[in-house]
Amino acid sequence: MDYTSLISFLKQENSLHNELGLHAQREMSILFVKFRDFNQLSGNFLSKELIDFLNSYLNTIQSILNGKNGYLCTCTGESIIILFPDSVNDALNTGNAILKNTVSLNNLIKEKYNCSVSIGVGLHTGIVTIGTIGTPEWKETIVLGDSVPITSQLGELSKSYNTNFLISENAYFNLNDAEKKSIRFVDRIKVVNNINYISIFDVFENESPRIIQKRNENKQLFEDAITFFHSQELSKAESLLKDYLKLVPDDFIAQMYLGRCQKTKTNETFASPNLNRKILWSDYLSIYYDPIDNQHKELIERVSGLLTKIKDGKGIEETHQMLLFLEEYTVKHFSTEEKIMLKYDYPYYEEHKKQHEIFINELSYIKTKNLGKENMKLHLLLRIESQLVNWIINHICVTDKKLGNFLNSPE
């Protein structure tokens, strides 16, 4: 969609009539497209040629966006941000189409300017603020929020993994039938401006048909090896990686992990974040209101028990029972919290309750998706850590502490 459509979207979210000050804050999928080595690339063009090239490229992206609910938002020359308010699948398809177009783009500029372009793409789903700023004579659309640097970090990192397209766990888990796509888990990274680690996934749908087939045929072996590595079981990881590389010898990421295994064993240190992270109660999580703190302790203990069952390779039935057990307690705990909020006329009750509903829906999704199958062990671990563990910690540290301050304040 074009700029006019973006303004129309913002007007739907506002009561303002003037373009300046239009804004929206909501969850969106952000697509970040970056020209690698832009300074070197731009040196091959005269100034007018560079501007003409960028305008032509933006027109190409706009044509790719036709029929998709995406907004071309900002362009710095070397990077472009596209927003998708509703569909992460549209964002994924747009990223793939942009990469596919790079082949014909290179054919064109190689003939005319004797150079080529390389593009890195990042995709993340999260909360952003979008709005129009400026003066009556000059207006600009800006995108703000932690989700923006996370997305750009993915686009930048794609080069380090010798791939073109990296997506975050939030984007991956919001895709329809993600496990059926040519996408694989590749690493855990620390994101900018955050203490948390997130899982990142490699989209290889633009590789050659032979590579796509080979990677998909052996994806389970690859992900098992990576799971062992991040669980600090290096010998098992190394053995599986060697088996995998016999079948897919040119896989850069598998070679990278084999090197990590050997380096880690030599140095006897483990630099990467691991999947054996425990979620434990500490005073840091206390809101200093005993009825809620006691239930938080129990909730954390049950989530830890669920993770242990999965890591120990327990069967589908036992995992399913633990999920049911956790779900029952979560409903009980949230009900207690909500009764306390109503009793004391808590002003942020509705907002707080909506967060509870999000957690319950996610837990229900995990249970009904039957992710307890052995070949889904990695995805179950990642999803629980991403969507449940991180949610609990963030919810307690921000939303529940806000409630605790209210309950502990003098009347």
N, C-alpha and C positions, 0 to 999 in steps of 0.2 A: 504494500500500500504506500501511497505517496504522502508528502507533507500535509496536504489538505486533509487526507484521511486521518492522519495522526492528530491534527487539531480537532477534527470532528470527534475522535475517540476521547480526547481530553475534555471536550465540552460536555460529553455525556457524563463525565465523572465530576463535573463542577456546576455551580450555579452562576459562574461568571460569564459575562458577555464579551469582555475584552480578552484578546489572545494572551496578553501578558499576565502572568500569574496563574494560568491554567496549570493544573498539576494532578497527579494521581500517585498513590502509594499502594502497591499490591504485588502479589507474586507474579512474576513473569519469567519467561525463558529468554536469556540473553545470548546472542550469537556474536562472537568477536572474530573478525577476519583481519589478519595481519599480513602485509607484504614483508617478507623477510629481506634483510639487507637493503632496506628502502633507500638509504643514502647512496649506496653503490648503484642501485637501479636508477634513481633519479638523475645520477650523473651522466647517464646515456642519452638524456633528453634535453632539448632546449626548453626554456621556460614555458613557451606556448605549447610545445609538444607534451610536456608533463601535465599541464592543466587539461589539455584535450584528451589525453590518455585517461586521466582520473574521471573526467566527466563521462567518457565513453564506458568506462568500467562500471560506474555507478548506474548508468542506464541499463547495462547488462544485468546487474543485480536487481534493479527494479523490475525488469521483465521476468526474472526468476521468481520474484515475490508475487507476481500476479496470480491470483487464485489462492494465495496463502495469507493467513491473517497475521502478517508481519509488517513492522514499520521500520524503514530505513531511517535511523535516528541521527547518528553523528558520524562525521568523517574527518580524520586529522591528516589525511594524506596517506600515511603508512598504515592506518587501521580504520576499520568501519565497525560500528555497533548497530545491530538490528534487534528489535524487540518483538517478542511474540507473547501477547497477553494471555492467550488461551491454550495453545497447542505446542508442546515440546516436540511432538512428532513432525509438525510443520517446520520447526527450527532445525531438526536433524536432517530432514529432506532438503531444506534450503542449503545447509552446509555442504551436503553431498553434491548438490547441483552446482554450487560455486566451485568446488574442487574439480568436478568433471569439466567445467568450462575452462579451467586453467590450461588444459591441453590445447584447445583451439586458440586461446589467448596467446600462448607461447609460440605457436606456429605463426601467428600474425606478427608479433613484435620481433621475433627472431629474423624474419624476412626483412622487416622495415628498419629495425634499429640494431640488429645483431646482438641482442641480449635476451634474457629470459627471466621469468618471475617464479618465485616460490612462495607458497601461501601456507600459513598456519591458522587453524580454526579452533576456537574454544567454545564450549557450550555449557551453560550453568543455569539452573532454575533456582530463583530466590526472590527475596523482597527487594524492590527497587522503588525509588522516587523519581518520577519523570515530570518535567515541567518546562514552561517557557519563561525565559528571563530576558532582560534587555531594557531598551528604551522604545518610545514610539517610532524612532527612526531605525533601530537595529534590534532584531530579535534572534534568539537562539534557543534550541531545544537542548536540555541537559538531562543526563541520567546520573543519579547519585545512589550510594548505598554500598555496603560491603560486597554485594554480589558482582559489582562491576569489576573491581580489581581481581576477584577470584576468576572471572571469565577471561580477563586479559592474561592472567597468569597461565591459564591452560593453553591459550593460543601461543604464548611465548615458549612454554615448556614442550610443546609438540615437537620442536626441532631437536631437543635433547633426547627424545625417545625415537627419533628417526621416523616419525609418523606425521600426518598432516592434520589429524582431527582428534582432539581429546575432549571428553565430556566428564562432568562431575557426577558423583553418586546421586545428587538430587535430580539431575537431568535424567540419568539412567533409570532410576526407580519410578519416574513419572512417565516413561515411555510405555506404549502398548506393546506387549509381547517382546520385551527387551531381550530376553534370553534366546529368542529365535533369530535375532539380527546378527549381522557380522560385526559384533562388538565384544570386547573381552576386557576383563579386569587387568590392569597393569601395575598399579602402585598405590601407595599411601603417601600423601604429601602434606606438609604443613602449609596452610594457606596464609596469605598476607594479612596482617592486622588481626591475627586470630591465634589462640593457643591450641585450637583443635586441629587434628589431622582429618583429611577426607580421602575417600577412595576415588581414583580416577580410572577411566575406561578409554580404550583405544577403539576408534571406529575405523574399520579397514574395508569398508564397502566400496572404496575407490581404487583398491589395488587390482592387479590383473586377475582374471578369472581363475587362473591356476593357483595363485597365492591365496585367494579367498577360499577356494575349495580345500586346500591343504590345511589352512588355519582352522577352518570350521570343523573339518574331520578330526582334528587333534586338539580342539579347544579344551576339552575336559582334561586331557593330560597336561596341557600348558597351565591351566588354572589350578589344578591339583599341586603342581610344582610350586607355583607362586604362593598358594595357601601354606604349604609347608615352610617356605622361606619366611613368610611373615609370622608364622607360629614358632620360629626359631628352631625348626627341625631341619638343619642345614644338610645333613647327609642324605635324607630322603629327597629334599629339594634338588640337590645336585644330581642324584641318580635319575630322577624323572626328567630333569632338564636335558641331560645327555641323551636319554631315550627320545625325547621330543626333537632335539636337534638332528638326530639321525633321519627323522621323517620330514622336518622342515628346516633344512640346514642354514638358510639365509635369514632367519628371523633375528633381527637386531636385538629386540627386547629380551628374547630368551638368552642370547649370548651375553647381554648385559647382566642378567640375573646369575648366570653361571659364573661370571667374573665377580659378582658381589659375594656369592657363596664362598669362592676360593679366597677372596680378600678378607672376608669376615672371619673365616677359620684361621687364617694366618695372623690377623691382628687380635683375635680373641675378643673382639668387641662387636656389638650389634647396633649399627647406626640407624637402621630403619625402624619406624613404628611398627609394632607387632599386633597380631590378632589375639594375643593372650592377655591383652589389657583387661584388668579387673576393675569393676565399678564397686567401690567401697564407700561406706558411710564415713564422713568426717565432720568435724565441727564447722568446716567451711560451708557445708550444705544445710546447716541448721537455720531455721527461721525463728528459733527460740519461742516456739509455741508447741508444747509437748504433744497434744493430741494429733497434730499434723506431723511433727517430727517423727513420732513413733511409727506412724504409717509409712512415711517416706523410707525409714530404715527397712521395713518389711518389703516394700516395693523394690528397693534396690537389691535386697537379698534374693528375691524371686527372679529378677532379671539376670543376676549373676548365675543363679542356678540353671536357668535356661541356657545361657551361653556355655556353661560347663558341659551340660548334656550334649549339646551339638558338637563341641570341640572333641568330646570323648567318643564321638561316633555312635551315640545311642540311636536306637531304631526310630522309625517314623511314629509308631504308636506312643512311645515314651515322650518324644518331643512334642507330639500333639497334646498329650495330657498336661505337659508343663505349660504350653501356650494357653490351654483352657484355664488352668490354675491361675496363671498370671492375669488373664482377662477378667476372671471373677473378682480377684482382689482389686484390680484397677478400678472396676466399676464401683466397688464398695468404698475405696479410698476417695474417689472423686465425688461420690455422693456425700460423704462426710464433710469434705472441704466445702462443697456447695451449700450444705445446710448451715455451716458456720458463717459463710459469707452472707447468706440471707438473714440469719439471726442478728448479725451486727450491721446490717444494711450497708454492705461493702459497695462502694460506688462503681467498681470495675468488675462487677459480677458477670455481666454478659460477655465481656471480652475474655475473662478468665475461663468461663464455661466453654466458649468456642474452642479454646486451646485443648481442653479436656476431650472434646468431641473429635478433634483431629487425631489425637493419640489413640483413642478407642477405635476409630475407623482404620488406622494404620495397623493396629494389632489384629483387628478382624480380617484385614486383607491378607496379612501374613498367614493367619490360621487357615483361611479358606483357599489360599493359593497352594496349600500343601507343599510348602517349601522344605518339608522334612525329608524329602527324597534325597538319597545319598548324593546324586549328581547335582543337587542344588545346595550342598552344604556351604560352599563358599558364599553364594549369593544370600543365603539365610544369615550367615554370620555378619556379612557386610551390611545387610539391610537392618538387622537388629541393632548393630552398633550405630549405624547412620541415623536411622529413623526413630529408634527407641531410646538407646543409651544417651546419645547426644541430646535428644529431646528432653529426657528426664533431668539431666544436669542443667541444661539451659533454662528449663521451666522452673526448677527449684531456685536457681541462682538469680533469676530475674523476676519472673511473675510471682512465685510463691514468697520470695523475700519482700516483695512489695506488699503482699497480703500480710506477712508477718509484721512489717513495720506498722501497718494499720492496726492490727490486733493488739500490738504492744504499746501503742501510743496512748497517752493519757486522754481520757474522755473530755 
